[in-house]
Amino acid sequence: MLNLEEKAKKQFNKSLKDASEQEIYKLLLDLVEEKSAAMPTNESKRKMYYVSSEFLIGKLLSNNLLNLGIYDEVKEELAKHGKSIEEVEEAEQEPSLGNGGLGRLAACFLDSTATLGLNGDGVGLNYHFGLFRQVFENNQQNYRPDAWLAEPTWLNKTDTSFTVPFGKFTLESKLYEIEVLGYQQKTKNKLRLFDLESVSGDIIKEDSIHFDKENIKENLTLFLYPDDSDRQGYLLRIYQQYFMVSNAAQLAIQEAVERGSNIHDLAEYVIIQINDTHPAFIIPELIRLLVYKHDISFDESVEIVKNVVAFTNHTILAEALEKWPIDYIQEVAPEIAAIIQRLDALIKEEYPHNPAVHVIDGHQTVHMAHIAIHFGFSVNGVSALHTEILKETELKNFYEIYPNKFNNKTNGITFRRWLMASNPMLTEFIDQKIGTNWHQDADLTKLLDEANDEQSIQELQEIKQSNKVRLANHLERTKDVSINPNSIIDIHIKRIHEYKRQQMLALYIIYKYKAIKDGHIPETPITIIYGGKAAPAYTIAQDIIHLILTLSELIANDPDVSPHLQVEFIENYNVGEAEYLIPAADISEQISLASKEASGTGNMKFMLNGALTVATYDGANVEIAELVGEENIYTFGKSSDEIVRLYEEDAYDAEGLYYNEKIKHLVDFIISDELKAIGNQENLHRLHHDIISKDYFMALIDLEEFINLKEEVYEDYENQEDWTRKALVNIAKAGFFSSDRTIEQYNDDIWKLEN
Ligand SMILES: *Cc1c(COP(=O)(O)O)cnc(C)c1O
């Protein structure tokens, strides 16, 4: 008994049934803190710091209750007093401390590291408003600050503070922490978020994401990824990055010394995993601290740091590989710029005739990935295909120098959040069929025994149906959106980017709209759901959002089509929305242009929740297809080899494809009178022009194959027994994608921590 009723009386002087959701949330937060106080921490000599610009942790209440093992008990006690845990959850603000997959990965890794009992913390920044909150107005994306810091909060203020020396001033940081509770109370780790006391939301211009970019003392930790389309914004990004890594480095050194390090042996005490290149300045910062604070020679410092830092690469998109002009770094942190120049000199001396691997190029631009590869000891990609592409093309010059540094760590997701917390009905089904060992050792293959059991297949179908109803109720209650729970739920949720090809699915929607107008009525109605934010400065991505919202309105207002096809774009897609959407999905859209999606983790969440995947051979989709077999996934499209070749030979011809008669009328519908009557001319014409003249991410190359495949998928859906059997195989084979497996591999190959 948790005696929540008694606690409510004591704390609020009222009965649970009369307490507000907000009050109950506070009560449960206190309960978690009380219970977690007794949890052990791992005090091993060696400690891992996962340094990341993003931690997309989602709401914490349910996950913490679950990991403490009291979720069901809390739910039942609340229900007895007429309260729903789902509604209490809605009182919690979701921190938007991340942007997409990279940030969510960091959050799953924290959960797995603690659950495996390893000594490892996350380190990042405490952005007061996170990424922007997305709102739709006139079928366009708009931006609001996303406040999440109101009390009660999971964030604890500490006394820890460090001095960060910028060129023009120094700042004193303040450390905040969020506890990370391992499953079954295994280990308690921390997410450590640095902040500045002087930062103030008061400088934000009225409910927008605009503020004085030069006022570093007040703006430094306001937003994740502030607009960097001008010089001030660019400098602010460097201020943020240097502030983050200087704090992370000072913290790691201080704690190593407390555990007995004499600094010369730092690599025995500290491993720093950097999540993409945003934290790569930690390399020159560690060297600076060793040289100036600990009197170690430059050469020895470089050797020490080479054994401390490991780098995870997340992208092969050229525009996403970070580069900074050296004079900008000089302006923000001159000592760091000087160290980077010395590091560059070392490399130029060693590889004078290999400019592709130099740290500073001929335009005086610093390549962050190059620092991380030369001066770290490990470089990993995030899926088998991605790592191969790094070795063979993007980072070929480095692979030739350091073949032993390169390794693959296929991403994973924590099943505690993405199955146990988000899909209780499926969790119960699996527990009944194969027991509960999978909660910590995610092997679900025994479920395959159920494939020929009609009763089990029936049960799975009912679970999917219930999750659709649950989604419909959630959207009705929180977003005023109505969907048909008896329709096929077909979902494309992720950041809006041309390479993820939301526009290709939109062209399919146009195809389907026209087919229905021509009298080809689908047997079961179809609901296509999008979600995702676009970067503010990414014009074509805004245009794609506009196209989808405009199509959605056109279809909703057309009585010939709306009973059979609905298109919804869920506002402000985040972890909380994902937890409702994914369990309800019949179809998972993973249709990126082959070679462009490093791994994807959304694909894994859907598979685990029994959706069938429509996929290109990209990222971890390749590994999903290998695991489930071609008969249990719908793959299509050009191979990554072919796409890489097209780019190399500059041989892609969008215009040629556009003049195919099956394609032209679909693309031209973007600028049809019907659509322009609702939408904005400028957005629609710009997108149309871009697709027919450039289409850099090749939406047209796979379109015909995609349309044919989608028709096949919807037809297959009609045989519910076969469909659900395929879904079962997907669930049963998803064990490989547990982030516990990923973290075990990081630990075995890179971190080498004791548990
Ligand atoms: C998992 C997740 C992502 C990553 O999705 P991809 O399909 O892998 O790009 C992005 N945002 C949220 C909120 C997520 O939960």
The ligand as an ORCA input file, in Angstrom:
! r2SCAN-3c Opt
* xyz 0 1
  C      12.014      8.330    -31.697
  C      11.754      9.757    -31.864
  C      12.338     10.458    -32.928
  C      13.215      9.791    -33.965
  O      12.397      9.340    -35.026
  P      13.024      8.867    -36.411
  O      11.855      8.299    -37.121
  O      14.038      7.825    -36.089
  O      13.590     10.052    -37.074
  C      12.061     11.803    -33.059
  N      11.247     12.447    -32.185
  C      10.664     11.799    -31.171
  C       9.767     12.554    -30.270
  C      10.897     10.443    -30.961
  O      10.318      9.818    -29.926
*
